[in-house]
């Protein structure tokens, strides 16, 4: 049968190999990973995982509904909200 999910062997073999003293987003995390396209394994259930989104690590706690989905679904790569326009507004105020 064809395996449609990408299970990176580094996730299983290393079990993330990161000590719990690492910090991302001012929170202590259990593991860091750069693999946004890897499927979330059952071994990281109820652990805080930090996923690299291209600029910084975003952390979240893996819950039961997340198992089998990909890490990248839960680490956003774009800013949301009013903050994305704050610099433009500040520049316009300086010009006036």
C-alpha positions as CSV (number, residue, x, y, z in Angstrom):
1,X,0.0,0.0,0.0
2,X,1.2,3.5,-0.8
3,X,2.2,5.6,2.2
4,X,0.7,9.1,1.7
5,X,2.3,10.6,4.8
6,X,5.8,11.8,5.2
7,X,7.2,10.3,8.4
8,X,10.8,11.6,8.7
9,X,13.1,9.0,10.2
10,X,14.8,11.8,12.2
11,X,11.7,12.3,14.2
12,X,11.5,8.7,15.3
13,X,15.3,8.0,15.6
14,X,16.3,11.1,17.5
15,X,13.0,11.6,19.3
16,X,13.9,15.3,18.7
17,X,17.1,14.9,20.8
18,X,16.4,18.3,22.5
19,X,16.7,18.8,26.2
20,X,13.6,20.3,28.0
21,X,15.6,23.4,28.9
22,X,15.3,25.0,25.5
23,X,13.2,28.1,25.1
24,X,11.0,29.3,22.2
25,X,8.6,32.2,22.5
26,X,9.5,32.6,26.2
27,X,8.2,29.1,26.9
28,X,10.1,26.0,27.8
29,X,9.7,23.5,25.0
30,X,10.2,19.7,24.8
31,X,11.4,19.7,21.2
32,X,12.5,21.9,18.3
33,X,12.0,20.9,14.7
34,X,12.5,22.4,11.2
35,X,10.3,19.7,9.6
36,X,7.1,21.5,8.7
37,X,6.1,18.7,6.3
38,X,6.5,15.8,8.8
39,X,3.4,14.1,10.2
40,X,3.0,14.6,14.0
41,X,3.7,11.2,15.6
42,X,1.9,9.8,18.7
43,X,5.2,10.0,20.7
44,X,4.9,13.8,21.1
45,X,1.3,13.8,22.5
46,X,0.9,16.5,25.3
47,X,4.4,17.9,24.7
48,X,5.3,21.5,23.7
49,X,6.9,21.5,20.3
50,X,8.6,24.5,18.6
51,X,8.4,24.5,14.8
52,X,10.5,26.8,12.6
53,X,8.3,28.9,10.3
54,X,11.1,30.5,8.3
55,X,11.9,33.4,10.7
56,X,11.5,32.1,14.2
57,X,10.2,29.1,16.2
58,X,6.5,29.0,17.1
59,X,5.6,26.7,19.9
60,X,2.4,24.8,20.6
61,X,1.3,21.9,22.7
62,X,0.4,18.8,20.7
63,X,-3.2,17.6,21.4
64,X,-5.0,14.5,20.4
65,X,-6.7,16.0,17.3
66,X,-3.3,17.0,15.9
67,X,-1.9,13.5,15.6
68,X,-1.6,12.5,12.0
69,X,-1.6,16.0,10.7
70,X,1.5,18.0,9.7
71,X,3.6,20.3,11.9
72,X,3.3,23.1,9.4
73,X,-0.4,23.3,9.8
74,X,0.0,24.7,13.3
75,X,2.9,27.1,12.9
76,X,1.8,30.1,10.8
77,X,4.2,31.8,8.5
78,X,2.3,35.1,8.1
79,X,1.5,37.7,10.6
80,X,-2.1,38.2,11.5
81,X,-4.0,41.2,12.7
82,X,-3.2,44.9,12.9
83,X,0.6,44.5,13.5
84,X,1.3,44.0,9.8
85,X,0.3,47.5,8.9
86,X,1.9,49.3,11.9
87,X,5.1,50.2,10.1
88,X,3.3,51.6,7.1
89,X,1.1,53.8,9.4
90,X,4.2,55.0,11.3
91,X,6.0,56.0,8.1
92,X,2.9,58.0,6.9
93,X,2.8,59.8,10.2
94,X,6.4,60.8,9.9
95,X,5.9,62.2,6.5
96,X,3.1,64.5,7.6
